């Protein structure tokens, strides 16, 4: 059993977290990370963040499509078309971007936007 975890003194700092698992579990995790095109650390980070967000009652983080850029919004405005965000809402929807590892999500709906 490892030592008792302590709270981070610097909330903006980066910290290493060690998890001991059997080789077969690590191999399954690696296969899933390769399937998703992410590194093992990002896969574990997404899984843990999903559990925490679920406990807080915040929408789960899910993969989405690319969010509209400035060109998409301007083109939609000129052509009179509605531009949709990855969550399906009309742009601008008040999206608040939050970074989790190397990923960017909309904090209000939990959809990956970058």
BATOR-831118 format. One record per residue (C-alpha): x, y, z; residue in one letter. Coordinates in steps of 0.001 Angstrom, whole numbers, plus 524288, in hexadecimal, padded with zeros to 5 digits. Layout:
N
XYZa
...
# end
This chain:
114
800008000080000x
8052180D7B7FC63x
806298193680513x
7FA6E821AA807EFx
7F7CE82BE47FD65x
7F8B383A37800EEx
7F232845F77FAB8x
7F9C384DCE7F0AFx
7FF9685A417F616x
7FF658609B7E8A6x
7F25885E767E1A9x
7F866862AC7D4ACx
8045A859E97D5F2x
8063384CE57CF10x
8079D840AE7D754x
80A778326B7D4AFx
800A7828737D9ADx
804F181A497DA25x
7FB7C80EF67D86Bx
7FF95800C47DA2Ax
7F85C7F7307D162x
7FABC7E99C7CC0Cx
801417E8767BED4x
7F4E77E33E7B887x
7ED4E7EF4B7BCE2x
7F7EE7F86E7B7EAx
7F7F37F1657AAD4x
7E9237F3227A995x
7EA93801817ACDCx
7F55F803047A2B9x
7ED0D7FC9979836x
7E1D7805E079B44x
7EAF88119C79B2Cx
7F04480D9278DD9x
7E26780B9A788C4x
7DECF8196C78CFAx
7EBA281F2A78833x
7EFC98246A79584x
7FABB8216279F04x
7F862818C97AAE5x
7F965824607B434x
7EEA082BB47ACF3x
7E5E781FA27ACE3x
7E74481E107BBA6x
7E55382CB77BDA1x
7D8BE82C8D7B5B1x
7D395820CB7BD20x
7D652826AC7CA7Bx
7D0F7834007C673x
7C49A82D327C1BCx
7C2A7826CF7CF06x
7C4CB833B37D627x
7BB9483B3A7CD27x
7B1358309F7CEA9x
7B21F831B37DD6Fx
7B068840707DC79x
7A49983F047D395x
7ABB2845A37C83Ax
7AA0C8401F7BA6Fx
7B38B8354E7B6E2x
7BE8F838877AD61x
7BC0D832C379FE7x
7C297833A2792ABx
7BC6083D627897Cx
7BF4C842F577C51x
7C77A84EE877977x
7C14D85B6877E45x
7BE7A8664277497x
7C97686FE87725Fx
7C80687E5176F28x
7C73787B5176094x
7BC13871AD762A3x
7B46187B7776ABCx
7B68088695760F9x
7B2F887DDB7556Ex
7A68A8799675C66x
7A30D887B075F71x
7A52488C3375165x
79DB3880B374BABx
792FB8817E755ECx
795B4873A875AB6x
795A786EF8768B2x
7A2FE86AAD76D97x
7A27885FC377785x
7ABF185D3678295x
7B07584F17784F7x
7A5C884D8E78F44x
79B3C850F578551x
7984185E8B78A88x
7981586A497817Fx
7A49787253781B6x
7A77887A31789A9x
7A27C871DF794D6x
7AA938779A79FD3x
7B47986C8779F31x
7BE5586CC07AA41x
7CAA9865597A68Fx
7D1BA85D817B0DEx
7DE8F856297AEB5x
7E01F8484B7B3CFx
7EDCC8439C7B0A9x
7EFD7846287A23Ex
7E1308468F79F5Fx
7D7A9851FB79EF0x
7C984850057A326x
7BD928589A7A478x
7BBA9859537B321x
7ACFA85B5A7B278x
7A9B384FA77A9DFx
7B5E2847137AB42x
7B83C8457379C8Ax
7C6348450B7978Fx
7C866850C278ECAx
7D6FF8505978C85x
# end
